[in-house]
Amino acid sequence: MNRLQNAQKQLAESLAALESAVEQAQNSAAHADGSVAPAHSAPAIDIDQLSQDLTAIEADLETAMKMIADLTTAGLSSGNNKDSL
């Protein structure tokens, strides 16, 4: 189960990183209203495409997390069955 726990942790960290990237992109887009952006700003980002990509990734993450939960539950159930033997 350690591998499952590590996978779940990595999924949660990936989702947090994606959310941070979207927030940064939104902040960059907010500066596009005519305010002066820092000289080291990132290239223009297509917020609509980023939003679509994020939605697809979130769906994949939810599927992966459900699979992990199902495998964890199955592992616990098989462990309980071994104890009852």
LINQUI-V887554 format. One record per pair of residues at least 4 apart in sequence whose C-alpha atoms are under 8 Angstrom apart, sorted by the first residue. I is the first residue (numbers start at 1). J is the second residue. D is the distance in Angstrom with one decimal. If there is no record, write none. Layout:
[[I/J/D] [I/J/D]]
This chain:
[[1/5/6.3] [1/72/7.0] [1/75/7.8] [2/6/6.2] [3/7/6.1] [4/8/6.1] [4/68/6.3] [4/72/7.4] [5/9/6.2] [6/10/6.1] [7/11/6.2] [8/12/6.3] [8/65/6.5] [8/68/7.1] [9/13/6.2] [10/14/6.0] [11/15/6.2] [11/61/6.6] [11/65/7.7] [12/16/6.3] [13/17/6.2] [14/18/6.2] [15/19/6.2] [15/58/7.4] [15/61/7.8] [16/20/6.2] [17/21/6.2] [18/22/6.2] [18/54/7.3] [19/23/6.2] [20/24/6.2] [21/25/6.1] [22/26/6.1] [22/50/7.5] [22/51/7.9] [23/27/6.2] [24/28/6.2] [25/29/6.1] [25/45/6.8] [25/47/7.3] [26/30/6.2] [26/47/7.5] [27/31/6.6] [28/32/6.8] [28/37/7.9] [28/41/7.7] [28/42/7.9] [29/33/7.6] [29/44/7.9] [29/45/7.9] [31/35/5.4] [31/36/6.9] [31/37/6.0] [32/37/7.6] [37/41/6.6] [45/50/7.7] [46/50/6.1] [47/51/6.0] [48/52/6.3] [49/53/6.1] [50/54/6.0] [51/55/6.1] [52/56/6.3] [53/57/6.2] [54/58/6.0] [55/59/6.3] [56/60/6.3] [57/61/6.1] [58/62/6.1] [59/63/6.2] [60/64/6.1] [61/65/6.0] [62/66/6.1] [63/67/6.2] [64/68/6.2] [65/69/6.1] [66/70/6.0] [67/71/6.1] [68/72/6.0] [69/73/6.1] [70/74/6.0] [71/75/6.0] [72/76/6.1] [73/77/6.0] [74/78/6.1] [75/79/6.1] [76/80/6.2] [77/81/6.3] [78/82/6.3] [79/83/6.5] [80/84/6.4] [81/85/6.6]]
